[in-house]
Amino acid sequence: MDIDYLLVIVSWLLVINMRNFKDPLTYALYLVELRDRSVGEVEEKMRRKKFGEKEIAEVISFLESKNFVNDQRFAERFVREKQELQHWGQYRIKSELKRKHISDELINEILSTQSDNTEIDAAREAADLWRRKNPNCPKEKIYQRLGAFLSRRGFSYDVVKEILNSDL
């Protein structure tokens, strides 16, 4: 099954139910149509809508069988997007993946495939971005402010230290 098939199913179900979402499968398909989600995210959102545990389990089983939700795919895409587009460090990525109910084993597996150079490159790009946005920052404050910015982005102390020592 591909994503086009999913879109047809969701569109058809939405027309019938007029986005009432009384059917758990309709609601779950709506969620995964919007963006890629983890199994835990779908379960959490369905619980908020007061669907029963048995219904949730059946829907999750169906979604997994059709490969509409896949934690491995979700986590790999999430890590790639956050490192390349938003220049996040591994600590912040790990924290956000935990919030999205990804297992620690899967997080560690995916992050272990990332090289140290990837982390340093992302930190360097984040530092360049910060410098472009703060061109008038006094030289004596750059070290402190840039270091704090990189720490908030989730980079380790060693990576922040390396960027500050190499670029200042």
Protein Blocks (a to p, Z undefined) as FASTA:
>chain_A
ZZklmmmmmmmmmmmnnonomafklmmmmmmmmpccdfklmmmmmmmnopafklmmmmmm
mmmmnomacfklmmmmmmmmmmmmnopafklmmmmmmmnopafklmmmmmmmpcfklmmm
mmmmmmmmmmmmmmmbcfklmmmmmmmmmmmnopafklmmmmmmmmZZ
